[in-house]
Amino acid sequence: ADCFALYMKTKNYHWHISGPNFRDYHELLDEHGAQILATTDPLAERVRKIGGRTLHSIGHIARLAQIKDDDRVFVAPREMLEQLLADNRTALEGMRNAHEICDDANDVATASLLEDYIDATEKRIWFLFEITRTAEATGH
């Protein structure tokens, strides 16, 4: 659920980013969105392989996701990036918790899948942190 919520929020911000760094941020958020979306199908198929039930509706996603919607008409670019930084950290925490459950259950295949996604999320966090840190230092 958090993957879908983070994907939608990232794409929302991608579509609505503005300002002097528009092109760079627009492309970055497009890359992040594609990366996040690419995780959803392998995760869902893994859930099915081990006998679980996957998400089945937007309402189901909304009930389960810890990442909250942002449907405001305007969000300043810096706030968008800060929100995505916080949301990626939330997603990372969830993946690390899931990895611990996998370790306890000796589910190495799911743990392995999560390890790649954890690494990619850490990279997104790094980029977002550096952008927001630089923006703070320069006043942009």
DSSP file with accessible surface (Angstrom, degrees, kcal/mol):
  #  RESIDUE AA STRUCTURE BP1 BP2  ACC     N-H-->O    O-->H-N    N-H-->O    O-->H-N    TCO  KAPPA ALPHA  PHI   PSI    X-CA   Y-CA   Z-CA
    1    1 A A     >        0   0   32      0, 0.0     4,-2.6     0, 0.0     5,-0.2   0.000 360.0 360.0 360.0 -41.3    0.0    0.0    0.0
    2    2 A D  H  >  +     0   0   30      1,-0.2     4,-2.9     2,-0.2     5,-0.3   0.866 360.0  56.1 -65.3 -33.8    2.8    2.4    0.8
    3    3 A C  H  > S+     0   0   32      2,-0.2     4,-2.6     1,-0.2    -1,-0.2   0.946 111.1  43.0 -61.8 -46.5    4.4    1.7   -2.6
    4    4 A F  H  > S+     0   0   78      2,-0.2     4,-2.7     1,-0.2     5,-0.2   0.917 115.6  48.7 -66.0 -41.7    1.3    2.7   -4.4
    5    5 A A  H  X S+     0   0   10     -4,-2.6     4,-2.3     2,-0.2    -2,-0.2   0.920 113.8  46.3 -64.6 -42.3    0.7    5.8   -2.1
    6    6 A L  H  X S+     0   0    2     -4,-2.9     4,-2.6     2,-0.2     5,-0.2   0.902 112.0  52.1 -67.6 -38.4    4.3    6.9   -2.5
    7    7 A Y  H  X S+     0   0   53     -4,-2.6     4,-2.7    -5,-0.3     5,-0.2   0.958 111.5  45.7 -59.7 -50.5    4.1    6.4   -6.3
    8    8 A M  H  X S+     0   0   91     -4,-2.7     4,-2.6     1,-0.2    -2,-0.2   0.910 114.2  47.9 -63.1 -41.7    1.0    8.5   -6.6
    9    9 A K  H  X S+     0   0    9     -4,-2.3     4,-2.5     2,-0.2    -1,-0.2   0.919 112.0  49.9 -66.5 -41.1    2.3   11.2   -4.4
   10   10 A T  H  X S+     0   0    1     -4,-2.6     4,-2.5     1,-0.2    -2,-0.2   0.928 113.4  45.7 -63.3 -44.1    5.6   11.3   -6.3
   11   11 A K  H  X S+     0   0   22     -4,-2.7     4,-2.7     2,-0.2    -2,-0.2   0.897 109.8  55.2 -67.3 -38.3    3.8   11.5   -9.7
   12   12 A N  H  X S+     0   0   31     -4,-2.6     4,-1.3    -5,-0.2    -2,-0.2   0.952 112.3  42.6 -56.7 -49.5    1.5   14.2   -8.3
   13   13 A Y  H  X S+     0   0    1     -4,-2.5     4,-1.4     1,-0.2    -2,-0.2   0.888 111.2  56.1 -66.6 -37.4    4.5   16.3   -7.4
   14   14 A H  H  < S+     0   0   11     -4,-2.5     3,-0.4     1,-0.2    -1,-0.2   0.926 110.4  45.1 -57.5 -44.4    6.2   15.4  -10.7
   15   15 A W  H  < S+     0   0  134     -4,-2.7    -1,-0.2     1,-0.2    -2,-0.2   0.761 122.5  36.0 -71.3 -26.4    3.1   16.8  -12.6
   16   16 A H  H  < S+     0   0  102     -4,-1.3    59,-0.2    -5,-0.2    -1,-0.2   0.362  80.9 125.4-115.3   6.0    2.8   19.9  -10.4
   17   17 A I     <  +     0   0    8     -4,-1.4     2,-0.3    -3,-0.4    59,-0.1  -0.314  33.6 169.6 -64.6 149.6    6.4   20.9   -9.6
   18   18 A S        +     0   0   47      3,-0.0     3,-0.3     4,-0.0    -2,-0.1  -0.875  19.1  71.1-146.7 178.6    7.3   24.5  -10.6
   19   19 A G  S >  S-     0   0   42     -2,-0.3     3,-1.8     1,-0.2     4,-0.2  -0.391  91.8 -41.5 103.4-176.5   10.0   27.1  -10.1
   20   20 A P  T 3  S+     0   0  124      0, 0.0     3,-0.2     0, 0.0    -1,-0.2   0.732 134.4  46.8 -66.0 -22.9   13.6   27.7  -11.2
   21   21 A N  T 3> S+     0   0   60     -3,-0.3     4,-2.7     1,-0.2     5,-0.3   0.073  75.9 127.2-103.0  24.1   14.7   24.1  -10.9
   22   22 A F  H <>  +     0   0   92     -3,-1.8     4,-3.3     1,-0.2     5,-0.3   0.890  69.5  47.1 -48.5 -55.5   11.6   22.8  -12.7
   23   23 A R  H  > S+     0   0  167     -3,-0.2     4,-2.4     1,-0.2     5,-0.2   0.932 115.0  44.8 -59.2 -48.7   13.4   20.6  -15.3
   24   24 A D  H  > S+     0   0  105      2,-0.2     4,-2.3     1,-0.2    -1,-0.2   0.929 119.0  41.8 -61.6 -46.8   15.8   18.9  -12.8
   25   25 A Y  H  X S+     0   0   31     -4,-2.7     4,-2.8     2,-0.2     5,-0.3   0.900 113.0  53.8 -68.9 -40.8   13.1   18.2  -10.2
   26   26 A H  H  X S+     0   0   55     -4,-3.3     4,-1.8    -5,-0.3    -2,-0.2   0.937 113.6  42.2 -58.8 -47.8   10.5   17.2  -12.8
   27   27 A E  H  X S+     0   0   76     -4,-2.4     4,-2.4    -5,-0.3    -2,-0.2   0.899 113.6  52.4 -68.2 -40.3   12.9   14.6  -14.3
   28   28 A L  H  X S+     0   0   18     -4,-2.3     4,-2.7    -5,-0.2    -2,-0.2   0.942 111.1  46.3 -60.6 -46.4   14.1   13.4  -10.9
   29   29 A L  H  X S+     0   0    0     -4,-2.8     4,-2.6     1,-0.2    -1,-0.2   0.845 109.9  54.3 -68.9 -30.3   10.5   12.8   -9.7
   30   30 A D  H  X S+     0   0   69     -4,-1.8     4,-2.4    -5,-0.3    -1,-0.2   0.933 110.4  46.6 -65.9 -43.6    9.7   11.0  -12.9
   31   31 A E  H  X S+     0   0  122     -4,-2.4     4,-2.3     2,-0.2    -2,-0.2   0.926 113.5  48.7 -62.2 -45.1   12.7    8.7  -12.3
   32   32 A H  H  X S+     0   0   13     -4,-2.7     4,-2.6     1,-0.2     5,-0.2   0.920 110.9  50.6 -62.0 -44.1   11.6    8.2   -8.7
   33   33 A G  H  X S+     0   0    0     -4,-2.6     4,-2.8     1,-0.2     5,-0.2   0.928 110.7  47.9 -60.8 -45.1    8.1    7.4   -9.7
   34   34 A A  H  X S+     0   0   60     -4,-2.4     4,-2.1     1,-0.2    -1,-0.2   0.911 111.9  50.7 -62.9 -40.3    9.1    4.9  -12.3
   35   35 A Q  H  X S+     0   0   71     -4,-2.3     4,-0.5    -5,-0.2    -2,-0.2   0.920 112.7  45.7 -63.3 -43.8   11.4    3.2   -9.8
   36   36 A I  H >X S+     0   0    3     -4,-2.6     3,-1.5     1,-0.2     4,-0.6   0.936 111.6  51.1 -66.4 -46.4    8.7    3.0   -7.2
   37   37 A L  H >X S+     0   0   69     -4,-2.8     3,-1.4     1,-0.3     4,-0.6   0.890 101.7  62.6 -59.5 -36.9    6.0    1.7   -9.6
   38   38 A A  H 3< S+     0   0   66     -4,-2.1    -1,-0.3     1,-0.3    -2,-0.2   0.699  98.9  57.2 -64.1 -16.9    8.4   -1.0  -10.8
   39   39 A T  H <X S+     0   0   13     -3,-1.5     4,-1.9    -4,-0.5    -1,-0.3   0.719  90.1  73.5 -83.9 -20.7    8.4   -2.5   -7.2
   40   40 A T  H <X S+     0   0   18     -3,-1.4     4,-2.5    -4,-0.6     5,-0.2   0.906  95.0  45.7 -67.7 -44.0    4.7   -3.0   -7.0
   41   41 A D  H  X S+     0   0   92     -4,-0.6     4,-3.0     2,-0.2     5,-0.3   0.952 113.4  47.6 -68.8 -47.4    4.2   -6.0   -9.3
   42   42 A P  H  > S+     0   0   43      0, 0.0     4,-2.1     0, 0.0    -1,-0.2   0.905 114.0  49.2 -60.0 -36.5    7.2   -8.1   -8.0
   43   43 A L  H  X S+     0   0   41     -4,-1.9     4,-2.3     2,-0.2    -2,-0.2   0.940 112.7  46.7 -65.5 -45.7    6.0   -7.4   -4.4
   44   44 A A  H  X S+     0   0   35     -4,-2.5     4,-2.2     1,-0.2    -1,-0.2   0.915 112.7  49.5 -63.8 -41.6    2.4   -8.4   -5.2
   45   45 A E  H  X S+     0   0   95     -4,-3.0     4,-2.4     1,-0.2    -1,-0.2   0.890 109.4  52.5 -66.0 -35.2    3.6  -11.5   -7.0
   46   46 A R  H  X S+     0   0   48     -4,-2.1     4,-1.6    -5,-0.3    -1,-0.2   0.921 107.1  52.5 -65.0 -42.0    5.8  -12.5   -4.1
   47   47 A V  H  <>S+     0   0   54     -4,-2.3     5,-3.0     1,-0.2     3,-0.3   0.930 111.7  46.4 -58.2 -44.3    2.8  -12.1   -1.7
   48   48 A R  H ><5S+     0   0  153     -4,-2.2     3,-1.7     1,-0.2    -1,-0.2   0.893 106.8  58.3 -66.6 -38.9    0.8  -14.4   -3.9
   49   49 A K  H 3<5S+     0   0  149     -4,-2.4    -1,-0.2     1,-0.3    -2,-0.2   0.833 108.4  45.8 -60.7 -32.5    3.6  -17.0   -4.2
   50   50 A I  T 3<5S-     0   0   96     -4,-1.6    -1,-0.3    -3,-0.3    -2,-0.2   0.257 126.9 -98.1 -98.3  13.2    3.7  -17.3   -0.4
   51   51 A G  T < 5S+     0   0   67     -3,-1.7    -3,-0.2     1,-0.2    -2,-0.1   0.559  77.7 134.2  91.2  11.0   -0.1  -17.6   -0.1
   52   52 A G      < -     0   0   26     -5,-3.0     2,-0.5    -6,-0.2    -1,-0.2  -0.277  55.4-113.0 -89.1 174.9   -1.0  -14.1    0.8
   53   53 A R        -     0   0  192     -2,-0.1     2,-0.1     0, 0.0     3,-0.1  -0.922  30.4-145.1-109.6 132.8   -3.7  -11.8   -0.5
   54   54 A T        -     0   0   43     -2,-0.5   -10,-0.0     1,-0.2    -9,-0.0  -0.346  34.8 -71.6 -90.7 174.3   -2.7   -8.7   -2.4
   55   55 A L        -     0   0   49      1,-0.1    -1,-0.2    -2,-0.1     3,-0.1  -0.306  43.7-177.3 -60.6 147.0   -4.2   -5.2   -2.5
   56   56 A H        +     0   0  100      1,-0.3     2,-0.3    -3,-0.1    -1,-0.1   0.406  54.8  15.6-133.5   1.5   -7.5   -5.2   -4.4
   57   57 A S  S  > S-     0   0   51      1,-0.1     4,-2.1     0, 0.0    -1,-0.3  -0.989  70.1-107.4-165.4 164.8   -8.7   -1.6   -4.5
   58   58 A I  H  > S+     0   0  147     -2,-0.3     4,-2.7     1,-0.2     5,-0.2   0.895 120.9  54.7 -63.8 -38.0   -7.8    2.1   -4.1
   59   59 A G  H  > S+     0   0   31      2,-0.2     4,-2.2     1,-0.2    -1,-0.2   0.896 105.6  51.9 -62.4 -39.3   -9.8    2.0   -0.9
   60   60 A H  H  > S+     0   0   36      2,-0.2     4,-1.7     1,-0.2    -1,-0.2   0.923 110.2  48.9 -62.9 -43.3   -7.8   -0.9    0.4
   61   61 A I  H  X S+     0   0   30     -4,-2.1     4,-2.7     1,-0.2     3,-0.3   0.940 110.4  51.4 -59.7 -47.1   -4.6    1.0   -0.3
   62   62 A A  H  < S+     0   0   67     -4,-2.7    -1,-0.2     1,-0.2    -2,-0.2   0.870 109.7  49.9 -60.8 -37.6   -6.0    4.1    1.5
   63   63 A R  H  < S+     0   0  168     -4,-2.2    -1,-0.2    -5,-0.2    -2,-0.2   0.833 120.1  35.0 -70.3 -31.5   -6.9    2.0    4.5
   64   64 A L  H  < S+     0   0   96     -4,-1.7    -2,-0.2    -3,-0.3    -1,-0.2   0.753  91.7 101.6 -95.9 -27.4   -3.4    0.4    4.8
   65   65 A A     <  -     0   0    8     -4,-2.7   -63,-0.0    -5,-0.2    -4,-0.0  -0.352  47.1-165.9 -69.2 137.4   -1.0    3.1    3.6
   66   66 A Q  S    S+     0   0  131     -2,-0.1     2,-0.5     2,-0.1    -1,-0.1   0.617  72.2  87.5 -88.9 -18.2    1.0    5.0    6.2
   67   67 A I  S    S-     0   0    5     23,-0.0     2,-0.2    20,-0.0    -2,-0.1  -0.735  78.3-139.1 -84.6 124.4    1.9    7.6    3.5
   68   68 A K        -     0   0  136     -2,-0.5    -2,-0.1     1,-0.1    19,-0.0  -0.585  12.8-108.7 -90.8 148.7   -0.7   10.2    3.4
   69   69 A D        -     0   0  127     -2,-0.2     2,-0.3    -7,-0.1    -1,-0.1  -0.220  18.4-156.8 -63.2 158.1   -2.2   11.9    0.3
   70   70 A D        +     0   0   17      2,-0.1    -1,-0.0     1,-0.1     5,-0.0  -0.836  23.8 161.0-137.7  96.4   -1.5   15.5   -0.5
   71   71 A D        +     0   0  144     -2,-0.3    -1,-0.1     3,-0.0    -2,-0.0   0.118  24.7 136.4-107.1  24.5   -4.3   16.8   -2.7
   72   72 A R        -     0   0  109      1,-0.1     3,-0.1     2,-0.0    -2,-0.1  -0.366  60.4-127.0 -66.6 149.9   -3.7   20.5   -2.2
   73   73 A V  S    S+     0   0  146      1,-0.2     2,-0.4    -2,-0.0    -1,-0.1   0.881  92.9  25.3 -67.4 -38.6   -3.9   22.6   -5.4
   74   74 A F        +     0   0  134      2,-0.0     2,-0.4     0, 0.0    -1,-0.2  -0.993  60.6 173.6-132.9 134.0   -0.5   24.1   -4.8
   75   75 A V        -     0   0    7     -2,-0.4     5,-0.0   -59,-0.2    -5,-0.0  -0.997  37.1-115.8-133.1 129.7    2.5   22.9   -2.9
   76   76 A A     >  -     0   0   40     -2,-0.4     4,-2.3     1,-0.1     3,-0.2  -0.351  27.6-117.4 -62.8 144.2    5.8   24.8   -2.9
   77   77 A P  H  > S+     0   0   29      0, 0.0     4,-2.3     0, 0.0     5,-0.2   0.887 113.5  51.5 -52.7 -44.6    8.6   22.8   -4.6
   78   78 A R  H  > S+     0   0   68      1,-0.2     4,-2.5     2,-0.2     5,-0.2   0.918 109.7  50.0 -61.6 -40.8   10.7   22.7   -1.4
   79   79 A E  H  > S+     0   0   66     -3,-0.2     4,-2.7     1,-0.2    -1,-0.2   0.895 107.8  54.6 -65.1 -37.5    7.8   21.4    0.6
   80   80 A M  H  X S+     0   0    3     -4,-2.3     4,-2.6     1,-0.2    -1,-0.2   0.949 110.5  45.3 -57.7 -49.1    7.2   18.7   -2.0
   81   81 A L  H  X S+     0   0    2     -4,-2.3     4,-2.2     1,-0.2    -2,-0.2   0.889 112.9  50.2 -65.5 -38.7   10.7   17.5   -1.8
   82   82 A E  H  X S+     0   0   73     -4,-2.5     4,-2.4     2,-0.2    -1,-0.2   0.897 110.9  49.9 -65.8 -39.7   10.6   17.5    2.0
   83   83 A Q  H  X S+     0   0   67     -4,-2.7     4,-2.8     2,-0.2    -2,-0.2   0.925 111.5  48.0 -63.3 -44.2    7.4   15.6    2.0
   84   84 A L  H  X S+     0   0    1     -4,-2.6     4,-2.7     2,-0.2     5,-0.2   0.867 109.1  54.3 -67.0 -34.2    8.8   13.0   -0.3
   85   85 A L  H  X S+     0   0   13     -4,-2.2     4,-1.9     2,-0.2    -2,-0.2   0.960 112.5  43.1 -60.8 -49.2   12.0   12.8    1.9
   86   86 A A  H  X S+     0   0   46     -4,-2.4     4,-2.1     1,-0.2    -2,-0.2   0.910 114.6  50.4 -63.5 -41.5    9.8   12.0    4.9
   87   87 A D  H  X S+     0   0   13     -4,-2.8     4,-2.5     1,-0.2    -1,-0.2   0.883 108.6  51.0 -67.8 -38.5    7.6    9.6    3.0
   88   88 A N  H  X S+     0   0    0     -4,-2.7     4,-2.6     2,-0.2    -1,-0.2   0.882 108.9  52.5 -65.8 -35.2   10.6    7.7    1.6
   89   89 A R  H  X S+     0   0  122     -4,-1.9     4,-2.3    -5,-0.2    -2,-0.2   0.900 108.9  49.9 -65.2 -39.0   11.9    7.4    5.1
   90   90 A T  H  X S+     0   0   40     -4,-2.1     4,-2.2     2,-0.2    -2,-0.2   0.929 111.5  48.1 -62.7 -45.3    8.5    6.0    6.2
   91   91 A A  H  X S+     0   0   10     -4,-2.5     4,-2.4     1,-0.2    -2,-0.2   0.905 110.0  52.9 -62.2 -40.6    8.6    3.5    3.3
   92   92 A L  H  X S+     0   0   14     -4,-2.6     4,-2.7     1,-0.2     5,-0.2   0.928 107.5  50.6 -61.6 -44.0   12.2    2.5    4.2
   93   93 A E  H  X S+     0   0  118     -4,-2.3     4,-2.4     1,-0.2    -1,-0.2   0.920 110.5  50.1 -60.1 -43.2   11.2    1.8    7.8
   94   94 A G  H  X S+     0   0   26     -4,-2.2     4,-2.4     1,-0.2    -1,-0.2   0.904 110.9  48.7 -62.8 -40.9    8.3   -0.4    6.6
   95   95 A M  H  X S+     0   0   23     -4,-2.4     4,-2.4     2,-0.2    -2,-0.2   0.900 110.6  50.5 -67.6 -39.3   10.6   -2.3    4.3
   96   96 A R  H  X S+     0   0  115     -4,-2.7     4,-1.9     2,-0.2    -2,-0.2   0.910 111.0  49.2 -64.8 -39.7   13.2   -2.9    7.1
   97   97 A N  H  X S+     0   0   76     -4,-2.4     4,-1.8    -5,-0.2    -2,-0.2   0.913 111.4  49.4 -63.5 -42.2   10.4   -4.1    9.4
   98   98 A A  H  X S+     0   0   36     -4,-2.4     4,-2.5     1,-0.2    -2,-0.2   0.887 107.3  55.7 -64.0 -37.0    9.2   -6.5    6.7
   99   99 A H  H  X S+     0   0   29     -4,-2.4     4,-2.6     1,-0.2    -1,-0.2   0.903 105.1  52.0 -62.9 -39.9   12.7   -7.7    6.2
  100  100 A E  H  X S+     0   0  118     -4,-1.9     4,-2.5     2,-0.2    -1,-0.2   0.906 108.8  50.4 -61.9 -41.4   13.0   -8.6    9.9
  101  101 A I  H  X S+     0   0  118     -4,-1.8     4,-1.9     1,-0.2    -2,-0.2   0.919 110.3  50.5 -62.3 -42.2    9.7  -10.6    9.5
  102  102 A C  H  <>S+     0   0   11     -4,-2.5     5,-2.9     1,-0.2     4,-0.4   0.909 109.5  50.5 -61.7 -43.2   11.2  -12.4    6.5
  103  103 A D  H ><5S+     0   0   89     -4,-2.6     3,-1.2     1,-0.2    -2,-0.2   0.927 109.9  49.8 -60.6 -44.6   14.4  -13.2    8.5
  104  104 A D  H 3<5S+     0   0  142     -4,-2.5    -1,-0.2     1,-0.3    -2,-0.2   0.839 115.1  44.2 -62.8 -32.4   12.3  -14.6   11.3
  105  105 A A  T 3<5S-     0   0   70     -4,-1.9    -1,-0.3    -5,-0.2    -2,-0.2   0.378 110.3-121.9 -92.2   2.2   10.3  -16.7    8.9
  106  106 A N  T < 5 +     0   0  134     -3,-1.2     2,-1.2    -4,-0.4    -3,-0.2   0.854  58.8 153.2  56.5  37.7   13.4  -17.8    6.9
  107  107 A D     >< +     0   0   28     -5,-2.9     4,-2.0     1,-0.2    -1,-0.2  -0.695  10.7 167.6 -96.7  80.5   11.9  -16.3    3.8
  108  108 A V  H  >  +     0   0  106     -2,-1.2     4,-2.5     1,-0.2    -1,-0.2   0.820  68.6  59.0 -69.3 -30.6   15.1  -15.5    1.9
  109  109 A A  H  > S+     0   0   48      2,-0.2     4,-2.0     1,-0.2    -1,-0.2   0.940 110.3  40.9 -66.3 -45.8   13.5  -14.8   -1.4
  110  110 A T  H  > S+     0   0   16      2,-0.2     4,-2.7     1,-0.2     5,-0.2   0.919 114.5  53.3 -68.2 -40.0   11.3  -12.0   -0.1
  111  111 A A  H  X S+     0   0    4     -4,-2.0     4,-2.1     1,-0.2    -2,-0.2   0.915 108.6  50.2 -59.8 -41.9   14.2  -10.7    2.0
  112  112 A S  H  X S+     0   0   60     -4,-2.5     4,-1.4     2,-0.2    -1,-0.2   0.912 110.0  49.7 -63.1 -43.5   16.4  -10.6   -1.1
  113  113 A L  H  X S+     0   0   38     -4,-2.0     4,-1.6     1,-0.2     3,-0.3   0.940 111.2  49.8 -60.0 -46.4   13.7   -8.7   -3.0
  114  114 A L  H  X S+     0   0    8     -4,-2.7     4,-3.0     1,-0.2     5,-0.2   0.846 101.8  62.8 -62.9 -34.4   13.4   -6.2   -0.2
  115  115 A E  H  X S+     0   0   99     -4,-2.1     4,-2.2     1,-0.2    -1,-0.2   0.910 104.0  47.2 -60.6 -40.9   17.1   -5.7    0.0
  116  116 A D  H  X S+     0   0  109     -4,-1.4     4,-2.1    -3,-0.3    -1,-0.2   0.909 114.3  47.1 -64.8 -40.9   17.2   -4.3   -3.5
  117  117 A Y  H  X S+     0   0   33     -4,-1.6     4,-2.3     2,-0.2    -2,-0.2   0.854 109.4  53.8 -71.3 -34.0   14.2   -2.0   -2.8
  118  118 A I  H  X S+     0   0   20     -4,-3.0     4,-2.7     2,-0.2    -2,-0.2   0.941 109.2  49.2 -62.9 -45.2   15.8   -0.8    0.5
  119  119 A D  H  X S+     0   0  107     -4,-2.2     4,-1.9    -5,-0.2    -2,-0.2   0.927 112.0  47.7 -60.8 -45.0   18.9    0.1   -1.4
  120  120 A A  H  X S+     0   0   20     -4,-2.1     4,-2.1     1,-0.2    -1,-0.2   0.896 112.0  50.2 -64.8 -38.2   17.0    2.1   -4.0
  121  121 A T  H  X S+     0   0    3     -4,-2.3     4,-2.7     2,-0.2    -2,-0.2   0.906 107.3  53.6 -67.6 -40.4   14.9    3.8   -1.3
  122  122 A E  H  X S+     0   0   72     -4,-2.7     4,-2.4     1,-0.2    -1,-0.2   0.890 108.1  51.3 -61.1 -36.2   18.1    4.8    0.5
  123  123 A K  H  X S+     0   0  112     -4,-1.9     4,-2.5     2,-0.2    -2,-0.2   0.922 109.2  49.2 -67.1 -43.1   19.4    6.4   -2.7
  124  124 A R  H  X S+     0   0   12     -4,-2.1     4,-2.7     1,-0.2     5,-0.2   0.929 111.6  50.2 -60.3 -42.9   16.1    8.3   -3.2
  125  125 A I  H  X S+     0   0   19     -4,-2.7     4,-3.0     1,-0.2     5,-0.2   0.927 109.4  51.4 -60.5 -44.7   16.4    9.5    0.4
  126  126 A W  H  X S+     0   0  147     -4,-2.4     4,-2.6     2,-0.2     5,-0.2   0.942 112.2  45.4 -58.0 -49.9   20.0   10.6   -0.2
  127  127 A F  H  X S+     0   0   74     -4,-2.5     4,-2.4     1,-0.2    -2,-0.2   0.936 115.6  46.1 -61.8 -47.9   19.1   12.6   -3.3
  128  128 A L  H  X S+     0   0    0     -4,-2.7     4,-2.5     1,-0.2     5,-0.3   0.900 112.7  51.0 -63.8 -39.6   16.1   14.3   -1.6
  129  129 A F  H  X S+     0   0   77     -4,-3.0     4,-2.7    -5,-0.2     5,-0.2   0.943 111.2  47.4 -61.8 -47.8   18.2   15.0    1.5
  130  130 A E  H  X S+     0   0   60     -4,-2.6     4,-2.4    -5,-0.2     5,-0.2   0.898 112.7  49.2 -64.5 -37.7   21.0   16.6   -0.5
  131  131 A I  H  X S+     0   0   34     -4,-2.4     4,-2.5    -5,-0.2    -1,-0.2   0.940 115.3  42.7 -66.4 -45.9   18.6   18.7   -2.6
  132  132 A T  H  X S+     0   0   11     -4,-2.5     4,-2.0     2,-0.2    -2,-0.2   0.865 114.5  51.2 -71.2 -33.9   16.7   20.0    0.5
  133  133 A R  H  X S+     0   0  129     -4,-2.7     4,-2.2    -5,-0.3    -2,-0.2   0.932 112.4  46.1 -66.0 -44.0   19.9   20.6    2.4
  134  134 A T  H  X S+     0   0   76     -4,-2.4     4,-2.2    -5,-0.2     6,-0.3   0.918 110.7  53.0 -65.0 -41.3   21.4   22.5   -0.4
  135  135 A A  H  X>S+     0   0    9     -4,-2.5     5,-1.1    -5,-0.2     4,-1.1   0.907 110.2  48.6 -61.4 -38.3   18.2   24.5   -0.8
  136  136 A E  H  <5S+     0   0  139     -4,-2.0     3,-0.3     1,-0.2    -1,-0.2   0.929 111.6  48.9 -66.9 -42.9   18.3   25.4    2.9
  137  137 A A  H  <5S+     0   0   87     -4,-2.2    -2,-0.2     1,-0.2    -1,-0.2   0.847 119.0  37.9 -67.7 -33.7   21.9   26.5    2.7
  138  138 A T  H  <5S-     0   0   78     -4,-2.2    -1,-0.2    -5,-0.2    -2,-0.2   0.523 109.2-117.9 -96.1  -7.1   21.4   28.7   -0.4
  139  139 A G  T  <5       0   0   70     -4,-1.1    -3,-0.2    -3,-0.3    -4,-0.1   0.560 360.0 360.0  83.6   6.7   18.0   30.0    0.6
  140  140 A H      <       0   0  144     -5,-1.1    -1,-0.3    -6,-0.3    -2,-0.1  -0.584 360.0 360.0 -90.7 360.0   16.2   28.5   -2.4
